Every structure is written in structure tokens, then in C-alpha cells.
């Protein structure tokens, strides 16, 4: 291996390379790429070495479900998130952001374009409204032609549109992800989707004649009576090669924010105050208790999926629900552990497993030829996911960042966020 004078070696007590844990090794970074992962004993004396005792070096994390706003960029990096997948935004706006990410202290951006939704769409500032099957197929083709990285179907899509939309997406070489209310995950799975979000779509599958509503069904005292059916549905999902991205951190935030537990302090510190007010919920003890029961039910169902080896990815859904970029992804990892994963498996869901699903082999692993995306974290997250991660350094595309500086900048968010697509959407909802 030929090394030049610009090569820097980074070492910690352990390295999680996306697949396994290595001790006594260092990663070699040369420009924007990883030159190799080598034993410390093999490092030439001429190579600059940064030692980080008491820490673990991990690949830069990937948040597979979020909605981008410019103020979020530095906060994501501060928590070691170097790639995000935007799962619904104004098409032209998000593609512009994707093109310019490297010019800012932002993670790189993967984009699914707008929410492809029925008429009227639930979130009109970030959606493409569809009225019929021909329009549905045309929307997929037009979105694919714009150069997106995948297709997102939203909740008001008619059931009969799902298969032709999926076929059009696959013909364009793109995977399909879906928020499966109200039709159910099984209907969408049989129609060919690749990934389902939020778990909420299983209600139609496990309790077809359930009482009205959504949240109150998950939190209904009789929901536990569907346990046998839940196991059958989990068996069927496992047979379909579907991927679950449950966004459990969002579920967790919703009972906390309404109850005495309250939101996490960092959320209000690093999120624009008005946005937090618009995106979060008012205290309501009774509704908070319902959300808590729903969250517990969602954890149990995700556990069934994990028991059946259904692949699961880590996504936060920030800033929905007033949850903070980056921090909420670590909380998602902790929720996946609560649902049954081992900590190292949860880390894979935000690194190597995410990169594999996104078909981005240059991401999610620390290995020769990969992009130099990494985070140095205090302690050992491969043994226990921390409640509040202490990231001491983030490396994004070979550039190093100090999290404290990133968060200090985040405290002075540019008020222009109000005019961004999701800023307009939250404002519109708050004015109702």
C-alpha cells in the first residue's frame, strides 16, 4: 500500500467497521477516501496518528428517514450522522440541496423526491398530488426522470395504484418505500413495494375491523388481543423480503412530549424555537398515556419482525414531532435494542445495512476505497447504545468537524428556514 504525506491515521480503543469490531487497528484517511484499515503495529512511523483513548471509531451514521431543512445540517454532523435520506420534500428544492451538500457543514443527501400522494395530499408543500392511475404512473416516471434516488408513496395513494407505480419505479431502477396507511403492509407488499415506514400500516392487517382512528387503535386496551394475528402478519412480512423502517424514536417522542417526562432538553436548545412549537405537541396526560401504550405496542411488533430476521433500518423522521436531528437517530438505535436487536446489530442498521439497501457501497463501512465518513464516540456503543452520545469528532468526506463548534453554530439558526418547504408546511398546519 503506497501512502503519501497527506495520509492521516485515526485510532481508538476499538473500531467498528460496519460489520465487526477490531482492536489495535487504525483507519488511514487520504483525501476524501479511506486508504485502508491496518494494525497499529504496521503503521509507518512517518504517518500522522491521532489516538482517541476511551473511544470507539464507527462509520458515519445514515439516517434513512428524515425531512431535510438547512438548519439541520450541522446538528446531524455533530451527532456523527454523515448521510441522510430525505423521504419527502419539494422536488426542485431538495435536489438543489443534494447538489450543494459538500459546500456546507451538512451530511450528504439521498433524496426520494416529493411525497407521491392522492388528492388532496396530506402535506401539500412537499407532495405531488395524484388523481388517477395514469397520473400515478406518470408521477413516478417524472420523479424518476428528475434523478431521485428512490420513490416514496404516501398514505392517500389508492390501493389499485400501488402495483403500477411500483412497476414503473422498478423499471426506472428505483426502489419503492411506502407509508402504508390505510391499506396495510400486506396489500402494499403484494403490490411489490420494497420498504414500509412507521409500522402504522399493519393496523389493517392485524385488526381489519378495528375501531375508528389510528393512534387510539394502537393504544386501545384490546389491541393486545390481536397478538396471534400480529404473529401471523409478521410471518407473512418475513416471507415478502420487505424492509421495515419503524421510526420508533418518533413514537417515543410523542408520549414524552405530552406527559410529565417532557421533551429532551437538546431538542429545544438546538432546534429553532418556533419550529419546535409548530412541530411538537401540547401537554395532554391522557393522550400521552395513549401514545405510550401505542409506542409499547409498536416496540412489541417490531420485536416480532426482528425475531423473523426482517431487515430493519434506522430512521428518525426528524423534524416531525419536534425531534432533534442526529440525537434522535441514536435514540432510534436504542429503541431497536429495546425491540430485540443487539447494540452492534442496531449500529449496522444505521451503517452497513443502510448502505446495502441504498445500494451505496462507498458508505456505511470503514474499508479501503470507502468514503472517509466516520465518527469518534466516547465509550463502547457496540456493547451499549448511549442515552446521550458524546461524539468527539466527525469526519465527513475526509473533512473533520468538532461537534461543539457545530452545535454552537446551530444555536443561531438562519430564520430563512421558515421559507423552506417543510417550514411552510409546519406553519400551515400550526395555523389551522
ZILIN-V412431 format. One record per pair of residues at least 24 apart in sequence whose C-alpha atoms are under 8 Angstrom apart, sorted by sequence separation. I is the first residue (numbers start at 1). GAP is how many residues later the second one is. D is the distance in Angstrom with one decimal. If there is no record, write none. Layout:
# ZILIN-V412431
i:I gap:GAP d:D
i:I gap:GAP d:D
This chain:
# ZILIN-V412431
i:6 gap:24 d:6.1
i:7 gap:24 d:7.5
i:82 gap:24 d:7.5
i:83 gap:24 d:4.8
i:84 gap:24 d:6.4
i:85 gap:24 d:5.9
i:86 gap:24 d:6.1
i:87 gap:24 d:6.5
i:88 gap:24 d:6.3
i:89 gap:24 d:5.8
i:90 gap:24 d:5.5
i:116 gap:24 d:7.9
i:137 gap:24 d:7.9
i:150 gap:24 d:4.9
i:151 gap:24 d:6.3
i:152 gap:24 d:6.0
i:153 gap:24 d:6.3
i:154 gap:24 d:5.9
i:155 gap:24 d:5.5
i:159 gap:24 d:6.5
i:206 gap:24 d:5.5
i:257 gap:24 d:6.6
i:258 gap:24 d:6.0
i:259 gap:24 d:5.9
i:372 gap:24 d:6.3
i:373 gap:24 d:5.5
i:6 gap:25 d:7.4
i:82 gap:25 d:4.3
i:83 gap:25 d:4.7
i:84 gap:25 d:5.2
i:85 gap:25 d:4.4
i:86 gap:25 d:4.9
i:87 gap:25 d:5.3
i:88 gap:25 d:5.7
i:89 gap:25 d:4.7
i:136 gap:25 d:6.6
i:140 gap:25 d:6.3
i:144 gap:25 d:7.2
i:149 gap:25 d:6.7
i:150 gap:25 d:5.3
i:151 gap:25 d:4.9
i:152 gap:25 d:5.0
i:153 gap:25 d:4.7
i:154 gap:25 d:5.2
i:155 gap:25 d:5.9
i:156 gap:25 d:7.7
i:163 gap:25 d:7.9
i:166 gap:25 d:7.2
i:167 gap:25 d:7.6
i:257 gap:25 d:7.4
i:258 gap:25 d:3.9
i:259 gap:25 d:6.4
i:260 gap:25 d:7.6
i:372 gap:25 d:4.9
i:373 gap:25 d:6.6
i:68 gap:26 d:7.6
i:81 gap:26 d:6.7
i:82 gap:26 d:6.3
i:83 gap:26 d:5.9
i:84 gap:26 d:6.1
i:85 gap:26 d:5.6
i:86 gap:26 d:6.2
i:87 gap:26 d:7.0
i:88 gap:26 d:4.6
i:89 gap:26 d:6.8
i:150 gap:26 d:6.2
i:151 gap:26 d:6.2
i:152 gap:26 d:5.6
i:153 gap:26 d:6.4
i:154 gap:26 d:7.2
i:155 gap:26 d:5.1
i:156 gap:26 d:7.8
i:162 gap:26 d:6.7
i:166 gap:26 d:6.1
i:257 gap:26 d:6.5
i:258 gap:26 d:4.9
i:259 gap:26 d:5.1
i:371 gap:26 d:5.9
i:372 gap:26 d:4.9
i:83 gap:27 d:7.4
i:85 gap:27 d:7.5
i:86 gap:27 d:7.6
i:87 gap:27 d:7.5
i:88 gap:27 d:4.9
i:130 gap:27 d:7.8
i:133 gap:27 d:7.7
i:137 gap:27 d:6.4
i:141 gap:27 d:6.6
i:150 gap:27 d:7.7
i:152 gap:27 d:8.0
i:155 gap:27 d:6.5
i:166 gap:27 d:6.2
i:206 gap:27 d:6.7
i:254 gap:27 d:7.6
i:258 gap:27 d:6.1
i:371 gap:27 d:7.6
i:77 gap:28 d:7.4
i:87 gap:28 d:7.5
i:133 gap:28 d:5.5
i:137 gap:28 d:5.1
i:140 gap:28 d:6.5
i:141 gap:28 d:7.1
i:144 gap:28 d:6.6
i:159 gap:28 d:7.6
i:163 gap:28 d:4.5
i:205 gap:28 d:6.8
i:77 gap:29 d:6.6
i:132 gap:29 d:7.8
i:136 gap:29 d:6.3
i:140 gap:29 d:6.2
i:159 gap:29 d:7.7
i:162 gap:29 d:6.0
i:163 gap:29 d:6.3
i:258 gap:29 d:7.0
i:259 gap:29 d:5.3
i:76 gap:30 d:7.3
i:77 gap:30 d:6.4
i:113 gap:30 d:6.8
i:144 gap:30 d:7.6
i:162 gap:30 d:7.9
i:258 gap:30 d:4.8
i:259 gap:30 d:7.5
i:73 gap:31 d:7.9
i:74 gap:31 d:5.4
i:76 gap:31 d:6.9
i:133 gap:31 d:7.8
i:137 gap:31 d:6.4
i:141 gap:31 d:7.5
i:162 gap:31 d:8.0
i:202 gap:31 d:8.0
i:257 gap:31 d:7.6
i:73 gap:32 d:6.1
i:74 gap:32 d:5.6
i:255 gap:32 d:7.6
i:256 gap:32 d:6.9
i:314 gap:32 d:7.7
i:73 gap:33 d:4.0
i:74 gap:33 d:8.0
i:255 gap:33 d:4.4
i:306 gap:33 d:7.7
i:307 gap:33 d:7.7
i:72 gap:34 d:7.8
i:73 gap:34 d:6.1
i:122 gap:34 d:7.6
i:254 gap:34 d:7.0
i:255 gap:34 d:6.5
i:306 gap:34 d:6.7
i:90 gap:35 d:6.8
i:91 gap:35 d:7.7
i:113 gap:35 d:5.9
i:116 gap:35 d:8.0
i:121 gap:35 d:6.9
i:255 gap:35 d:7.6
i:306 gap:35 d:7.1
i:314 gap:35 d:5.5
i:315 gap:35 d:7.9
i:347 gap:35 d:7.3
i:89 gap:36 d:7.8
i:90 gap:36 d:4.6
i:112 gap:36 d:5.6
i:113 gap:36 d:8.0
i:116 gap:36 d:6.2
i:117 gap:36 d:6.4
i:118 gap:36 d:7.8
i:255 gap:36 d:4.8
i:256 gap:36 d:7.9
i:299 gap:36 d:7.6
i:303 gap:36 d:4.7
i:313 gap:36 d:4.7
i:314 gap:36 d:5.3
i:89 gap:37 d:4.4
i:90 gap:37 d:6.8
i:111 gap:37 d:5.7
i:112 gap:37 d:5.5
i:113 gap:37 d:7.6
i:115 gap:37 d:5.7
i:116 gap:37 d:5.0
i:117 gap:37 d:5.0
i:118 gap:37 d:7.8
i:119 gap:37 d:7.3
i:254 gap:37 d:6.3
i:255 gap:37 d:5.0
i:302 gap:37 d:6.1
i:303 gap:37 d:5.6
i:312 gap:37 d:6.4
i:313 gap:37 d:6.4
i:344 gap:37 d:7.6
i:9 gap:38 d:6.8
i:11 gap:38 d:7.4
i:88 gap:38 d:6.3
i:89 gap:38 d:6.9
i:110 gap:38 d:7.9
i:111 gap:38 d:5.4
i:112 gap:38 d:4.6
i:113 gap:38 d:7.0
i:114 gap:38 d:7.2
i:115 gap:38 d:6.1
i:116 gap:38 d:5.7
i:117 gap:38 d:6.6
i:118 gap:38 d:4.6
i:254 gap:38 d:7.8
i:343 gap:38 d:6.8
i:344 gap:38 d:4.7
i:8 gap:39 d:6.3
i:9 gap:39 d:6.0
i:10 gap:39 d:5.9
i:11 gap:39 d:6.2
i:12 gap:39 d:5.9
i:13 gap:39 d:7.1
i:88 gap:39 d:7.2
i:110 gap:39 d:6.2
i:111 gap:39 d:6.9
i:112 gap:39 d:5.1
i:113 gap:39 d:7.4
i:115 gap:39 d:5.8
i:117 gap:39 d:5.4
i:118 gap:39 d:4.9
i:299 gap:39 d:7.4
i:300 gap:39 d:6.4
i:343 gap:39 d:5.3
i:344 gap:39 d:7.0
i:7 gap:40 d:6.5
i:8 gap:40 d:5.1
i:9 gap:40 d:4.6
i:10 gap:40 d:4.9
i:11 gap:40 d:5.0
i:12 gap:40 d:4.6
i:13 gap:40 d:5.7
i:16 gap:40 d:7.1
i:17 gap:40 d:8.0
i:18 gap:40 d:7.2
i:112 gap:40 d:6.0
i:117 gap:40 d:5.2
i:118 gap:40 d:7.0
i:251 gap:40 d:7.3
i:252 gap:40 d:7.3
i:255 gap:40 d:7.8
i:279 gap:40 d:7.2
i:280 gap:40 d:7.5
i:281 gap:40 d:7.1
i:299 gap:40 d:5.2
i:313 gap:40 d:7.1
i:314 gap:40 d:7.7
i:343 gap:40 d:5.9
i:5 gap:41 d:7.8
i:7 gap:41 d:7.1
i:8 gap:41 d:6.1
i:9 gap:41 d:6.1
i:10 gap:41 d:6.2
i:11 gap:41 d:6.1
i:12 gap:41 d:5.5
i:13 gap:41 d:6.0
i:14 gap:41 d:7.1
i:15 gap:41 d:5.7
i:16 gap:41 d:6.2
i:17 gap:41 d:6.1
i:18 gap:41 d:6.3
i:116 gap:41 d:7.5
i:279 gap:41 d:5.9
i:280 gap:41 d:4.7
i:313 gap:41 d:6.1
i:343 gap:41 d:5.8
i:5 gap:42 d:7.0
i:8 gap:42 d:7.6
i:10 gap:42 d:7.7
i:12 gap:42 d:7.0
i:13 gap:42 d:5.7
i:14 gap:42 d:5.1
i:15 gap:42 d:4.7
i:16 gap:42 d:5.0
i:17 gap:42 d:6.3
i:279 gap:42 d:5.2
i:280 gap:42 d:4.5
i:343 gap:42 d:6.1
i:12 gap:43 d:5.4
i:13 gap:43 d:6.0
i:14 gap:43 d:6.4
i:15 gap:43 d:6.1
i:16 gap:43 d:7.3
i:251 gap:43 d:7.8
i:252 gap:43 d:6.1
i:279 gap:43 d:4.9
i:12 gap:44 d:5.6
i:251 gap:44 d:5.4
i:278 gap:44 d:8.0
i:12 gap:45 d:6.0
i:199 gap:45 d:7.6
i:277 gap:45 d:7.6
i:11 gap:46 d:7.3
i:196 gap:46 d:7.4
i:198 gap:46 d:8.0
i:199 gap:46 d:7.8
i:276 gap:46 d:5.0
i:186 gap:47 d:7.9
i:194 gap:47 d:7.6
i:195 gap:47 d:5.5
i:196 gap:47 d:6.4
i:197 gap:47 d:6.3
i:198 gap:47 d:6.4
i:199 gap:47 d:5.5
i:248 gap:47 d:7.5
i:275 gap:47 d:7.5
i:189 gap:48 d:7.7
i:194 gap:48 d:5.4
i:195 gap:48 d:4.5
i:196 gap:48 d:5.4
i:197 gap:48 d:5.0
i:198 gap:48 d:4.2
i:193 gap:49 d:7.6
i:194 gap:49 d:6.4
i:195 gap:49 d:5.9
i:196 gap:49 d:6.3
i:197 gap:49 d:5.5
i:198 gap:49 d:5.4
i:186 gap:50 d:7.7
i:190 gap:50 d:7.8
i:195 gap:50 d:7.2
i:196 gap:50 d:7.9
i:197 gap:50 d:7.3
i:198 gap:50 d:7.4
i:248 gap:50 d:7.6
i:186 gap:51 d:7.0
i:189 gap:51 d:6.7
i:248 gap:51 d:7.4
i:334 gap:51 d:5.7
i:91 gap:52 d:8.0
i:185 gap:52 d:7.9
i:333 gap:52 d:7.0
i:334 gap:52 d:7.6
i:95 gap:53 d:7.7
i:189 gap:53 d:7.1
i:271 gap:53 d:6.7
i:334 gap:53 d:7.6
i:270 gap:54 d:7.5
i:267 gap:55 d:7.1
i:330 gap:55 d:7.4
i:246 gap:56 d:7.4
i:267 gap:56 d:6.0
i:330 gap:56 d:7.6
i:331 gap:56 d:7.0
i:267 gap:57 d:5.0
i:330 gap:57 d:7.7
i:266 gap:58 d:7.3
i:330 gap:58 d:7.9
i:330 gap:59 d:7.4
i:327 gap:61 d:7.4
i:327 gap:62 d:7.7
i:88 gap:64 d:7.0
i:87 gap:65 d:6.6
i:244 gap:66 d:7.1
i:246 gap:66 d:7.6
i:250 gap:66 d:6.4
i:234 gap:67 d:7.9
i:238 gap:67 d:7.2
i:243 gap:67 d:6.4
i:244 gap:67 d:6.3
i:245 gap:67 d:5.6
i:246 gap:67 d:7.7
i:247 gap:67 d:6.9
i:249 gap:67 d:5.9
i:250 gap:67 d:6.5
i:254 gap:67 d:6.7
i:237 gap:68 d:7.9
i:242 gap:68 d:7.0
i:243 gap:68 d:5.1
i:244 gap:68 d:4.7
i:245 gap:68 d:4.9
i:246 gap:68 d:7.5
i:247 gap:68 d:5.2
i:248 gap:68 d:7.3
i:250 gap:68 d:7.8
i:253 gap:68 d:6.9
i:241 gap:69 d:7.4
i:242 gap:69 d:7.4
i:243 gap:69 d:5.7
i:244 gap:69 d:6.4
i:245 gap:69 d:6.2
i:246 gap:69 d:7.2
i:247 gap:69 d:5.0
i:220 gap:70 d:7.6
i:234 gap:70 d:6.3
i:238 gap:70 d:6.2
i:243 gap:70 d:7.4
i:245 gap:70 d:6.3
i:247 gap:70 d:6.3
i:250 gap:70 d:7.6
i:253 gap:70 d:7.0
i:219 gap:71 d:4.9
i:230 gap:71 d:7.1
i:234 gap:71 d:5.7
i:238 gap:71 d:7.2
i:250 gap:71 d:6.6
i:219 gap:72 d:6.3
i:238 gap:72 d:5.5
i:219 gap:73 d:7.5
i:220 gap:73 d:7.8
i:224 gap:73 d:7.9
i:231 gap:73 d:6.8
i:235 gap:73 d:7.1
i:237 gap:73 d:7.6
i:250 gap:73 d:7.2
i:216 gap:74 d:6.7
i:219 gap:74 d:4.8
i:220 gap:74 d:7.9
i:234 gap:74 d:7.5
i:215 gap:75 d:7.5
i:218 gap:75 d:7.2
i:219 gap:75 d:4.3
i:215 gap:76 d:7.0
i:218 gap:76 d:4.6
i:219 gap:76 d:8.0
i:217 gap:77 d:8.0
i:216 gap:78 d:7.8
i:219 gap:78 d:7.5
i:215 gap:79 d:6.8
i:218 gap:79 d:6.7
i:249 gap:79 d:6.2
i:218 gap:80 d:7.8
i:249 gap:80 d:7.4
i:249 gap:82 d:5.9
i:249 gap:83 d:4.8
i:248 gap:84 d:5.9
i:247 gap:85 d:6.7
i:249 gap:86 d:6.8
i:248 gap:87 d:6.2
i:248 gap:88 d:7.7
i:199 gap:99 d:7.0
i:199 gap:103 d:7.9
i:270 gap:137 d:7.1
i:271 gap:139 d:7.8
i:272 gap:139 d:7.9
i:270 gap:140 d:5.9
i:271 gap:140 d:7.6
i:270 gap:141 d:5.5
i:272 gap:141 d:6.5
i:269 gap:142 d:7.0
i:271 gap:142 d:8.0
i:279 gap:147 d:6.3
i:275 gap:148 d:7.4
i:278 gap:148 d:5.9
i:278 gap:149 d:6.5
i:275 gap:151 d:7.4
i:278 gap:151 d:7.8
i:279 gap:151 d:8.0
i:278 gap:152 d:5.5
i:65 gap:180 d:7.7
i:64 gap:181 d:7.8
i:65 gap:182 d:7.6
i:75 gap:195 d:7.6
i:81 gap:245 d:6.0
i:80 gap:246 d:7.1
i:79 gap:247 d:4.9
i:78 gap:248 d:7.4
i:79 gap:248 d:6.2
i:64 gap:249 d:6.8
i:65 gap:249 d:7.5
i:66 gap:249 d:6.7
i:76 gap:249 d:5.3
i:77 gap:249 d:7.4
i:64 gap:250 d:6.0
i:65 gap:250 d:4.3
i:66 gap:250 d:6.1
i:67 gap:250 d:6.7
i:75 gap:250 d:6.1
i:76 gap:250 d:4.5
i:63 gap:251 d:6.2
i:64 gap:251 d:4.6
i:65 gap:251 d:5.8
i:66 gap:251 d:4.3
i:67 gap:251 d:6.3
i:75 gap:251 d:6.5
i:76 gap:251 d:7.9
i:62 gap:252 d:7.7
i:63 gap:252 d:5.0
i:64 gap:252 d:7.6
i:65 gap:252 d:5.3
i:66 gap:252 d:5.1
i:67 gap:252 d:6.7
i:63 gap:253 d:6.7
i:65 gap:253 d:7.8
i:66 gap:253 d:7.2
i:72 gap:253 d:6.2
i:63 gap:263 d:7.9
i:63 gap:266 d:6.5
i:64 gap:286 d:7.6
i:63 gap:287 d:6.5
i:62 gap:288 d:5.0
i:61 gap:289 d:5.4
i:62 gap:289 d:5.9
i:107 gap:289 d:7.3
i:61 gap:290 d:5.5
i:64 gap:290 d:7.0
i:60 gap:291 d:7.1
i:82 gap:291 d:6.4
i:59 gap:292 d:6.5
i:62 gap:292 d:6.7
i:82 gap:292 d:7.7
i:62 gap:293 d:7.8
i:80 gap:294 d:7.2
i:80 gap:295 d:5.1
i:126 gap:295 d:6.2
i:80 gap:296 d:7.8
i:125 gap:296 d:5.8
i:126 gap:296 d:7.1
i:125 gap:297 d:7.1
i:125 gap:299 d:6.9
i:126 gap:299 d:7.6
i:125 gap:300 d:5.6
i:124 gap:301 d:7.5
i:62 gap:302 d:7.3
i:123 gap:302 d:6.7
i:61 gap:303 d:7.0
i:60 gap:304 d:6.6
i:59 gap:305 d:5.7
i:59 gap:306 d:5.6
i:59 gap:307 d:5.8
i:58 gap:308 d:7.6
i:79 gap:310 d:7.4
i:79 gap:311 d:7.9
i:80 gap:311 d:6.6
i:79 gap:312 d:6.0
i:60 gap:313 d:4.8
i:61 gap:313 d:7.7
i:78 gap:313 d:7.0
i:80 gap:313 d:7.8
i:82 gap:313 d:8.0
i:59 gap:314 d:6.0
i:60 gap:314 d:4.1
i:61 gap:314 d:7.9
i:80 gap:314 d:5.5
i:82 gap:314 d:5.9
i:59 gap:315 d:4.3
i:60 gap:315 d:5.5
i:78 gap:315 d:7.9
i:79 gap:315 d:7.9
i:58 gap:316 d:5.6
i:59 gap:316 d:6.2
i:78 gap:316 d:6.9
i:57 gap:317 d:6.9
i:58 gap:317 d:5.4
i:77 gap:317 d:6.5
i:57 gap:318 d:5.9
i:58 gap:318 d:6.4
i:57 gap:319 d:4.6
i:58 gap:319 d:7.7
i:77 gap:319 d:7.9
i:56 gap:320 d:5.7
i:57 gap:320 d:6.4
i:55 gap:321 d:6.4
i:56 gap:321 d:5.3
i:55 gap:322 d:5.3
i:56 gap:322 d:6.3
i:55 gap:323 d:4.3
i:56 gap:323 d:6.3
i:78 gap:323 d:7.7
i:52 gap:324 d:7.8
i:54 gap:324 d:6.0
i:55 gap:324 d:5.0
i:56 gap:324 d:5.8
i:77 gap:324 d:7.8
i:78 gap:324 d:7.2
i:79 gap:324 d:7.1
i:54 gap:325 d:5.8
i:55 gap:325 d:6.7
i:56 gap:325 d:7.4
i:78 gap:325 d:4.1
i:77 gap:326 d:7.1
i:78 gap:326 d:7.2
i:78 gap:328 d:5.8
i:93 gap:328 d:7.9
i:18 gap:329 d:7.6
i:19 gap:329 d:6.9
i:37 gap:329 d:7.3
i:77 gap:329 d:7.4
i:78 gap:329 d:6.5
i:18 gap:330 d:5.9
i:37 gap:330 d:6.1
i:36 gap:331 d:5.8
i:37 gap:331 d:6.8
i:75 gap:331 d:6.5
i:90 gap:331 d:6.2
i:34 gap:332 d:7.1
i:35 gap:332 d:7.7
i:36 gap:332 d:4.3
i:74 gap:332 d:5.2
i:75 gap:332 d:6.0
i:89 gap:332 d:6.8
i:18 gap:333 d:5.9
i:19 gap:333 d:6.9
i:34 gap:333 d:6.4
i:35 gap:333 d:5.1
i:36 gap:333 d:7.4
i:74 gap:333 d:6.8
i:89 gap:333 d:7.3
i:18 gap:334 d:5.2
i:34 gap:334 d:5.3
i:35 gap:334 d:6.2
i:60 gap:334 d:7.6
i:33 gap:335 d:7.8
i:34 gap:335 d:5.5
i:60 gap:335 d:7.5
i:74 gap:335 d:7.5
i:75 gap:335 d:6.5
i:33 gap:336 d:6.0
i:34 gap:336 d:5.5
i:60 gap:336 d:7.4
i:74 gap:336 d:6.5
i:33 gap:337 d:5.8
i:34 gap:337 d:6.1
i:33 gap:338 d:4.5
i:34 gap:338 d:5.1
i:72 gap:338 d:7.8
i:27 gap:339 d:7.4
i:32 gap:339 d:6.0
i:33 gap:339 d:4.6
i:71 gap:339 d:6.8
i:27 gap:340 d:8.0
i:32 gap:340 d:5.3
i:31 gap:341 d:8.0
i:71 gap:342 d:5.8
i:29 gap:343 d:6.4
i:71 gap:343 d:7.0
i:18 gap:346 d:6.2
i:19 gap:346 d:7.4
i:71 gap:346 d:6.9
i:18 gap:347 d:4.6
i:70 gap:347 d:6.8
i:17 gap:348 d:5.3
i:18 gap:348 d:6.6
i:69 gap:348 d:6.8
i:17 gap:349 d:4.7
i:16 gap:350 d:7.9
i:17 gap:350 d:7.1
i:69 gap:351 d:7.0
i:69 gap:353 d:7.1
i:68 gap:354 d:7.9
i:69 gap:354 d:7.9
i:67 gap:355 d:7.6
i:21 gap:361 d:8.0
i:12 gap:364 d:7.9
i:33 gap:364 d:7.0
i:32 gap:365 d:4.7
i:33 gap:365 d:6.5
i:16 gap:366 d:7.5
i:31 gap:366 d:7.9
i:32 gap:366 d:4.1
i:31 gap:367 d:5.6
i:32 gap:367 d:7.4
i:30 gap:368 d:7.4
i:29 gap:369 d:6.8
